[in-house]
């Protein structure tokens, strides 16, 4: 059986591959600390689960509007107006099974062979994977450690060509935890408004921040019509397995994306959408509690990593990842990640899984307990010390 050539251009999300290797080691009796998977280790709040159960009992188990049920789209529009300060019509909201399809469908609808899309590097690998899948060209822009893993605005300007059709933004950022500053966002908007370019703004970590609130480019005058504002419920409400995401789209993109939904997944499960309504309208106390715990974990792992000879780690401003520089350890980051997993029982990802500029870095997710982070730090320090002798 011969696969279509385009399949050679489609990558994957390597965290799941590392998870499988870690679980295989656990099956053989090894104790593994999981710092590879990016999902909150908290349970979905009780009120959200109760809303889903109630929806099931009321028979919300059939096909529904492919764009998303109207009550959820209404609440999402209100939430975006509250948090971004702009009025968004529910007709521009699209609901999908997880936030990832938003990126997939939007890029498929927008890009074709010969187009260019500027994408941060390192970055969530699905962006580049899907851009390449369409036959378009990914143009990487380096996130720089000395800038807190932000990119240089003038470098962005220099990378734009007449073929540039899309710019991907992700703030708070996976894998580095970096957050764009307000001045960055204003400058990016000015560059974009000079040209016919769409922005994919991935804001799925919007509520997991530790200093200043992230600032959405969609909030700026003239940018809502140019922005694919992507978000979801997985991170904020610990709903990763529920698969519930959404976007506010430019008007011309709504119908093509809904058509892709119809052709692929038909619709998002209605009882899960009713859980989403409860997530937005019900008690919000679980969110700051979770973020407070993440802050403790962030401080613990950053301080611990910075005490290890050969490793330096920038303090992230959002999400739940650290992206330490391990170049001074003197071992390729891919090899180091393998050693940490197979010999030390610490599962993590090499920075190269997120792009060429991730070389020399590791990504650790600190979405696990303080006790487990302490165990991981002890194992990492011991392993690095043994490698240097």
C-alpha positions as CSV (number, residue, x, y, z in Angstrom):
1,X,0.0,0.0,0.0
2,X,1.5,3.3,-1.1
3,X,0.7,6.4,1.0
4,X,-0.1,9.8,-0.4
5,X,3.0,12.0,-0.7
6,X,1.4,14.6,1.5
7,X,1.5,12.2,4.5
8,X,5.3,12.5,4.5
9,X,4.9,16.2,5.4
10,X,2.6,15.5,8.3
11,X,4.4,15.3,11.7
12,X,3.1,14.3,15.1
13,X,3.0,15.4,18.7
14,X,6.0,13.6,20.2
15,X,4.9,13.9,23.8
16,X,2.6,10.9,23.3
17,X,5.4,8.9,21.9
18,X,7.6,9.6,25.0
19,X,4.6,8.8,27.2
20,X,4.3,5.4,25.5
21,X,8.0,4.7,26.1
22,X,7.7,5.8,29.7
23,X,4.6,3.6,30.3
24,X,6.5,0.6,28.7
25,X,9.3,1.1,31.3
26,X,6.7,1.3,34.1
27,X,5.2,-2.0,32.9
28,X,8.7,-3.5,33.5
29,X,8.8,-2.1,37.0
30,X,10.6,1.2,36.6
31,X,9.4,4.2,38.6
32,X,9.0,7.1,36.2
33,X,8.2,10.7,37.0
34,X,6.1,12.1,34.1
35,X,7.2,15.6,33.1
36,X,6.5,15.0,29.4
37,X,2.7,15.4,29.0
38,X,1.2,18.8,29.1
39,X,-2.0,18.4,31.0
40,X,-3.2,19.6,34.4
41,X,-3.1,16.8,37.0
42,X,-6.3,18.2,38.7
43,X,-9.7,16.6,38.3
44,X,-12.4,18.4,36.3
45,X,-14.4,20.4,38.8
46,X,-17.5,18.7,40.3
47,X,-20.0,21.2,38.9
48,X,-18.8,20.7,35.3
49,X,-19.0,16.9,35.7
50,X,-22.5,17.2,37.2
51,X,-23.6,19.3,34.2
52,X,-22.4,16.7,31.8
53,X,-24.3,13.9,33.7
54,X,-27.4,16.0,33.7
55,X,-27.1,16.6,30.0
56,X,-26.7,12.9,29.4
57,X,-29.8,12.2,31.5
58,X,-31.7,14.8,29.5
59,X,-30.8,13.0,26.3
60,X,-28.2,15.4,24.9
61,X,-26.6,12.5,23.0
62,X,-27.6,13.1,19.4
63,X,-26.2,15.1,16.5
64,X,-26.3,18.9,16.9
65,X,-25.3,22.0,15.1
66,X,-21.9,21.4,13.5
67,X,-20.8,24.9,14.4
68,X,-21.7,24.3,18.1
69,X,-24.9,24.7,20.0
70,X,-26.2,28.2,20.3
71,X,-26.2,28.5,24.1
72,X,-22.5,27.6,24.3
73,X,-21.6,30.0,21.5
74,X,-23.5,32.7,23.2
75,X,-21.5,32.2,26.4
76,X,-18.2,32.0,24.6
77,X,-19.0,35.3,22.9
78,X,-19.8,36.9,26.3
79,X,-16.6,35.4,27.8
80,X,-14.4,36.8,24.9
81,X,-16.1,40.2,25.2
82,X,-15.4,40.2,29.0
83,X,-11.8,39.1,28.6
84,X,-10.8,40.8,25.3
85,X,-13.0,43.9,25.5
86,X,-14.5,43.5,22.0
87,X,-17.9,42.5,20.9
88,X,-17.9,39.2,19.0
89,X,-21.1,37.8,17.4
90,X,-22.0,34.2,18.3
91,X,-22.2,33.6,14.6
92,X,-18.4,33.9,14.4
93,X,-17.8,31.3,17.1
94,X,-17.0,27.7,16.1
95,X,-16.9,24.8,18.6
96,X,-14.7,21.7,17.9
97,X,-13.7,18.5,19.7
98,X,-10.6,20.1,21.3
99,X,-8.8,23.2,20.3
100,X,-6.4,21.4,17.9
101,X,-8.9,21.1,15.1
102,X,-9.3,24.9,15.0
103,X,-5.6,25.2,14.0
104,X,-5.9,22.2,11.6
105,X,-9.1,23.4,9.9
106,X,-8.1,27.1,9.7
107,X,-4.7,26.3,8.2
108,X,-6.3,23.9,5.7
109,X,-8.8,26.5,4.7
110,X,-6.3,29.3,4.3
111,X,-3.1,28.0,3.0
112,X,-2.1,26.4,-0.3
113,X,1.1,25.5,-2.1
114,X,3.4,28.5,-2.4
115,X,2.0,30.4,0.6
116,X,4.2,31.2,3.6
117,X,3.3,31.1,7.3
118,X,5.5,32.6,10.0
119,X,5.7,30.4,13.1
120,X,7.6,30.8,16.3
121,X,10.4,28.4,16.9
122,X,10.5,26.5,19.2
123,X,6.7,26.0,19.1
124,X,3.9,23.5,19.5
125,X,4.7,21.1,16.7
126,X,1.2,20.8,15.2
127,X,1.5,24.3,13.7
128,X,4.4,23.5,11.4
129,X,3.1,20.0,10.8
130,X,-0.2,21.2,9.3
131,X,1.4,24.2,7.5
132,X,3.7,21.7,5.7
133,X,0.9,19.3,5.1
134,X,-0.9,22.0,3.0
135,X,2.2,22.4,0.8
136,X,2.8,25.9,2.2
137,X,6.2,26.9,3.6
138,X,6.8,27.3,7.3
139,X,9.1,30.3,8.0
140,X,10.5,30.0,11.6
141,X,11.1,33.0,13.8
142,X,13.4,32.3,16.7
143,X,12.1,32.7,20.3
144,X,15.1,34.0,22.2
145,X,16.0,33.0,25.7
146,X,17.5,36.5,26.4
147,X,14.1,38.0,25.6
148,X,12.2,35.7,27.9
149,X,11.4,33.5,24.9
150,X,9.9,36.3,22.9
151,X,10.9,37.1,19.3
152,X,12.5,40.2,17.9
153,X,9.9,42.4,16.3
154,X,12.3,43.7,13.6
155,X,13.2,40.1,12.7
156,X,9.4,39.4,12.2
157,X,9.2,42.4,9.9
158,X,12.2,41.1,7.9
159,X,10.6,37.7,7.4
160,X,7.4,38.9,5.8
161,X,7.2,38.6,2.0
162,X,4.5,39.0,-0.6
163,X,3.8,35.2,0.0
164,X,3.2,35.6,3.8
165,X,-0.4,34.7,4.5
166,X,-0.4,33.7,8.1
167,X,1.4,34.5,11.3
168,X,1.1,32.1,14.3
169,X,1.2,33.6,17.8
170,X,1.0,31.5,21.0
171,X,1.0,33.4,24.3
172,X,1.3,32.1,27.0
173,X,3.6,29.8,25.1
174,X,4.2,26.1,24.8
175,X,7.0,24.9,25.2
176,X,8.7,27.8,26.9
177,X,6.1,29.5,29.1
178,X,7.0,32.8,27.5
179,X,4.3,35.6,27.3
180,X,4.2,38.3,24.7
181,X,4.4,41.8,26.2
182,X,1.7,44.4,25.4
183,X,4.2,46.5,23.4
184,X,5.0,43.4,21.3
185,X,1.4,42.8,20.5
186,X,0.9,46.5,19.4
187,X,4.0,46.3,17.2
188,X,2.9,43.0,15.6
189,X,-0.6,44.4,14.9
190,X,0.9,47.5,13.1
191,X,3.1,45.3,10.9
192,X,0.1,43.1,10.0
193,X,-2.3,45.9,9.3
194,X,0.0,47.1,6.6
195,X,-0.5,43.8,4.7
196,X,-3.1,41.2,3.9
197,X,-2.1,38.7,6.6
198,X,-4.2,36.6,9.0
199,X,-3.1,35.9,12.6
200,X,-3.7,32.5,14.3
201,X,-3.6,33.5,18.0
202,X,-3.4,30.4,20.2
203,X,-4.6,31.6,23.6
204,X,-5.4,28.2,25.2
205,X,-3.2,29.0,28.3
206,X,-4.9,32.4,28.7
207,X,-5.7,31.9,32.4
208,X,-2.5,30.2,33.5
209,X,-0.4,33.3,34.1
210,X,1.8,34.4,37.0
211,X,2.5,38.1,36.4
212,X,0.7,40.3,34.0
213,X,-2.4,39.1,32.2
214,X,-1.7,38.1,28.6
215,X,-2.9,40.6,26.0
216,X,-4.8,39.4,22.9
217,X,-4.0,40.9,19.5
218,X,-7.8,40.5,18.8
219,X,-8.4,43.3,21.3
220,X,-6.7,45.9,19.1
221,X,-8.7,48.1,16.6
222,X,-8.9,46.4,13.2
223,X,-7.5,43.1,14.4
224,X,-10.5,41.1,15.2
225,X,-11.3,40.8,11.5
226,X,-7.8,39.4,10.8
227,X,-7.5,37.1,13.8
228,X,-8.3,33.4,14.4
229,X,-8.6,33.5,18.2
230,X,-8.2,30.0,19.4
231,X,-8.9,28.7,22.9
232,X,-10.5,25.9,24.8
233,X,-11.4,24.2,28.1
234,X,-8.6,21.7,28.4
235,X,-6.1,23.7,30.4
236,X,-8.2,26.2,32.3
237,X,-10.8,23.6,33.6
238,X,-8.6,20.4,33.5
239,X,-10.8,19.0,30.7
240,X,-8.1,17.6,28.4
241,X,-10.0,14.3,27.8
242,X,-13.3,16.0,27.2
243,X,-12.1,17.5,23.9
244,X,-13.7,20.9,23.8
245,X,-12.2,23.8,22.0
246,X,-13.4,26.9,20.2
247,X,-12.4,29.9,18.1
248,X,-13.7,33.3,17.1
249,X,-13.1,33.5,13.4
250,X,-13.0,36.2,10.7
251,X,-16.4,36.1,9.0
252,X,-15.1,34.7,5.7
253,X,-13.5,31.7,7.5
254,X,-16.6,30.5,9.4
255,X,-18.3,28.7,6.6
256,X,-15.2,26.9,5.3
257,X,-14.2,25.7,8.8
258,X,-17.8,24.5,9.5
259,X,-17.7,22.7,6.2
260,X,-14.5,20.9,7.2
261,X,-16.1,20.0,10.5
262,X,-19.1,18.5,8.7
263,X,-16.7,16.5,6.5
264,X,-14.6,15.2,9.4
265,X,-16.2,15.0,12.8
266,X,-19.9,16.1,12.1
267,X,-20.2,17.9,15.4
268,X,-18.9,18.1,19.0
269,X,-20.8,16.0,21.5
270,X,-23.7,18.1,22.9
271,X,-23.5,16.8,26.5
272,X,-19.9,17.9,26.5
273,X,-20.9,21.4,25.2
274,X,-23.4,21.7,28.1
275,X,-20.5,20.9,30.4
276,X,-18.7,23.8,28.7
277,X,-21.6,26.2,29.4
278,X,-21.3,25.2,33.1
279,X,-17.5,25.8,33.0
280,X,-18.0,29.3,31.8
281,X,-21.0,30.3,33.9
282,X,-20.5,28.3,37.1
283,X,-18.1,28.9,40.0
284,X,-14.6,29.9,38.9
285,X,-12.7,29.3,42.2
286,X,-11.0,26.2,40.9
287,X,-9.0,28.2,38.4
288,X,-7.1,30.5,40.7
289,X,-6.5,27.6,43.1
290,X,-4.9,25.6,40.3
291,X,-2.8,28.5,39.1
292,X,-1.6,29.1,42.6
293,X,-0.5,25.5,42.9
294,X,1.2,25.8,39.5
295,X,3.1,28.9,40.7
296,X,4.5,26.9,43.6
297,X,5.6,24.1,41.3
298,X,7.1,26.6,38.8
299,X,9.2,28.2,41.5
300,X,10.3,24.8,42.9
301,X,11.4,23.4,39.5
302,X,13.1,26.6,38.3
303,X,15.1,27.1,41.5
304,X,16.0,23.4,41.5
305,X,17.2,23.3,37.9
306,X,19.2,26.5,38.4
307,X,21.1,24.8,41.2
308,X,22.3,22.0,38.9
309,X,25.7,22.6,37.3
310,X,25.4,22.9,33.5
311,X,21.7,23.8,33.5
312,X,20.1,27.3,33.5
313,X,16.4,28.0,33.4
314,X,14.4,31.2,32.7
315,X,11.4,31.8,35.0
316,X,8.3,31.3,32.8
317,X,5.5,33.8,33.0
318,X,2.7,31.5,32.0
319,X,1.5,27.9,31.1
320,X,3.0,25.0,33.0
321,X,6.3,24.3,31.3
322,X,10.0,25.2,31.8
323,X,12.5,25.2,29.0
324,X,15.9,24.9,30.6
325,X,19.1,25.5,28.7
326,X,21.3,22.3,29.0
327,X,24.0,23.2,26.5
328,X,26.7,23.3,29.2
329,X,26.0,19.7,30.1
330,X,27.9,18.8,27.0
331,X,25.5,16.2,25.6
332,X,23.0,16.5,22.7
333,X,19.6,17.3,24.2
334,X,18.0,14.3,22.4
335,X,20.5,11.9,24.0
336,X,20.1,13.6,27.4
337,X,16.3,13.2,27.3
338,X,16.8,9.5,26.5
339,X,19.3,9.1,29.4
340,X,17.0,10.8,31.8
341,X,14.1,8.5,30.8
342,X,15.9,5.2,30.5
343,X,18.4,5.6,33.4
344,X,16.9,8.1,35.8
345,X,13.2,7.5,35.3
346,X,12.4,11.1,34.4
347,X,10.3,11.6,31.2
348,X,10.8,14.9,29.4
349,X,11.1,16.1,25.8
350,X,14.1,17.4,24.0
351,X,13.8,20.9,22.7
352,X,14.3,19.8,19.1
353,X,10.9,18.2,19.2
354,X,9.6,21.8,19.0
355,X,11.8,23.1,16.2
356,X,15.4,23.7,15.2
357,X,15.9,26.5,17.7
358,X,15.0,24.1,20.5
359,X,18.4,22.4,20.2
360,X,20.2,22.6,23.5
361,X,17.0,22.7,25.6
362,X,14.7,20.3,27.4
363,X,11.0,20.8,28.1
364,X,9.6,19.7,31.5
365,X,5.9,20.0,32.3
366,X,5.5,20.8,36.0
367,X,1.8,19.7,36.0
368,X,2.5,17.2,38.7
369,X,2.9,17.2,42.5
370,X,5.6,19.0,44.4
371,X,6.8,15.7,45.8
372,X,7.3,14.3,42.3
373,X,9.1,17.4,41.1
374,X,11.5,17.1,44.0
375,X,12.2,13.4,43.1
376,X,12.7,14.4,39.5
377,X,15.1,17.2,40.5
378,X,17.2,14.8,42.6
379,X,17.4,12.3,39.7
380,X,18.3,15.0,37.1
381,X,21.0,16.4,39.4
382,X,22.5,13.0,40.0
383,X,22.4,12.0,36.4
384,X,24.0,15.3,35.1
385,X,26.7,15.0,37.8
386,X,27.5,11.4,36.7
387,X,27.7,12.5,33.1
388,X,30.2,15.3,33.8
389,X,32.6,13.0,35.7
